[in-house]
Amino acid sequence: MLALLPLGCALLAPPHAGAGCSLLSLPYERLHSLVGGAGAKSVWRHLRSGRDPAAAAAGADGLGAAARASLAAHTSPSHVAPVVREHSTSDGTRKLLLRLRDGHEVETVLIPPRPDVAGGGRARNARARSTLCVSSQVGCRQGCRFCATGTMGLFRSLDTDEVLAQVFAARGLAEREALPPLSNLVFMGMGEPADNVPAVRGALAALTDRRRFGFSPRAVTVSTVAPTAAAFGALLGIGEEEAPPPPALAWSLHAADASLRRRLVPTAVDEPEALREGLCAALAALPPRRRRLVVEYVLLGGVNDGLAEADELAAFLRPVEAACFDPGRASRRTGVLVNLIPYNDGGGGAAARLAARYERPTWAAIDAFQARLRQRGVWVSVRAQRGADDSSACGQLWAQQPQARRHQPAAGMV
């Protein structure tokens, strides 16, 4: 079992950490002091749309020569992590591979609404929005047995700029191809956000700042396997001074039974009950209307998809539902949603190796598991599969790159 660093310490920081920030993470007040109020608004009109302000024609952005010179001292967002490969699936999902400044590469996935084939390929709902799956590390040290990224080991953590560069690239793609607006973010890509709290929290500050990216905090979800019970409070910013509004939270649980979860998440330090206690304490520190949780549960055929496991999960979640209860919630729901994720055994490379270990449950088993949870009063959904073509699993596009580009994971992090 791996030793854990204290929460809040980034694992294996990028080699350029501390070397200055790009415009993406530059505090708005600092930008304002450099280019003035009108200039700061102009810069962020470009960045918010995935356009590099440095590429704008002189005078077209309202910036004078002195302001442009001030901006030139900061890394251009286009140079932080350019897109070097794109993979599209039949349902419109776009996976982007971005190359970092030290040669490492990381993935992000843009998920538009399902296309309306009869209507010409565009989503029919005018309110349809796109979602981006964001990575926080190159690889991951948690080693979840069913996860392609978990087979990589950890190479290093991303910095705040590298997290934001994924959103910048995806916004640009959505703008260029007239996709439904990108308004939802999920930190469910490569890496464990709780192992990179400073960069993730820094990115959240920029993402939810109305003057910058302007995402609603409710539309930004941070998912964690919860290496320790303190992970939940750290990711929500509990105890921080002048913290941005907390994001939505998702817990990758996968099993309520301690021994089974240890098999699936071998690096877990705390037992599920101890993690639940830390989660409830973090939720209690939030205003009642913010006490919501998504519980992610990957269904593995013959492993954790039986009715007994469903009963264990329902019983395990009762204290969490109590912690999330809000008497003012109009829907009268508990505030806890279990999101069932049928195992995806498609793809090649690492996914093919994992397919020999696990298999997707039958639809009968999925339906029975969902029905049992509903009988127990649990709010539950089944995640619609997107990007199920080859190279769809997280880490697959990275794995297809030449071996020489992948570098080596940190010692002890495989």
Salt bridges, closest charged atoms under 4 A:
GLU29 OE2 - ARG211 NH2 3.11
ASP61 OD2 - ARG68 NH2 3.01
GLU86 OE2 - ARG94 NH1 3.43
ASP91 OD2 - ARG386 NE 2.94
ASP102 OD2 - ARG156 NE 2.71
GLU105 OE2 - ARG99 NH2 2.53
GLU107 OE1 - LYS95 NZ 3.20
ASP116 OD2 - ARG124 NE 3.01
ASP159 OD2 - HIS16 NE2 2.74
ASP159 OD2 - ARG101 NH2 3.59
GLU162 OE2 - HIS16 NE2 3.36
GLU162 OE2 - ARG156 NH2 2.97
GLU177 OE1 - ARG94 NH1 2.61
ASP195 OD2 - ARG141 NE 2.88
ASP209 OD2 - ARG211 NH2 3.08
ASP209 OD2 - ARG212 NE 3.24
GLU240 OE2 - ARG201 NE 3.04
GLU271 OE2 - ARG262 NH2 2.61
GLU296 OE2 - ARG383 NH2 3.30
ASP311 OD2 - ARG372 NH1 2.88
ASP311 OD1 - ARG376 NE 3.24
GLU321 OE1 - ARG318 NH1 2.82
